[in-house]
Amino acid sequence: MLRYSKEGDCVLDQFAGGGTTMVEAKLLNRNIIGVDVNAVALERCREKTNPHPSQGGRLTSQFDWSAACFGGNDFVPV
């Protein structure tokens, strides 16, 4: 990812699965688009890439639906 993109670029993960690529992209300040046929996988990706403010803005696997904010990230169920 470091070789083929720079900060602010958009990274497309066509098989989001567990969200590892998306988390890495987020940590490297890339915009992300995740695609997966499994809606549960997409929810897990949202959880991993959208930290709750109570976590100090750190990426975490904890997710609070009341604080869901997906701005800047697109998740496309197919």
N, C-alpha and C positions, 0 to 999 in steps of 0.2 A: 504494500500500500504506500509506503514511503517513496518507493521508486516511481510509481506510476500516477501519483496524485499529489496535490499540495493543499495546504489549508484553504478551506472555503470551497473546494471542489465537491462535486456530488458523486457519491459511491452508490452503485446499484448492486444489490445482493438479490439475485433472482431466485435463490433457494435459501431463504433466510434461516430456516430451521431453528437452531438454538440461539441464534443472534450473535455469535462470536465475531463475525466480520463487522456487523453493525456496531457492536461495542467498541471494537478497535477503531473504526472510522470516527466514532463520536469522540473517543479519547484523543484522536489526532486532529480534531477540529474540522472534520469533513461533514458535509450534509449527507443524509442517508435516505435511500429508498429501499424498502424491503418487500419482497414478493414471496409468497408461499401459498400452497394450496390448502394448508392446514391453518384454520383460524386460531387454534390454540397456540400454535407456534408464533403467530403474529402477536398475540397478546403477550407471550413471554418476551418477545423482542421489545415491545413497548415498555414492559416492566424493567427490563435491563437497561434501556437507553434513556429513560426519563426519570431521573432521580427525584425523590420527594424532598421538598425544602427542609423537612425535619432531619434529613440525613446529611445536611450541610452541603447539598449540591453534588455529592459524590454519587457515582454510578453504583447502583445496588440492585439486588434482586427483590427487595421489598417494594410493594406497589400499593398505592392508596388511590382507589378509583375517584374519590372526591377531589383529588389534586391532579387528575389527568390533564396533561397539556401536550399536544402532539405537534405544536408549531415547529416548522423546520425539518420535520421528519415525515415521510410518507410511508404508509403501510398499505399495500395493495393486495387484498384477497383475490384469488383467481379461481 
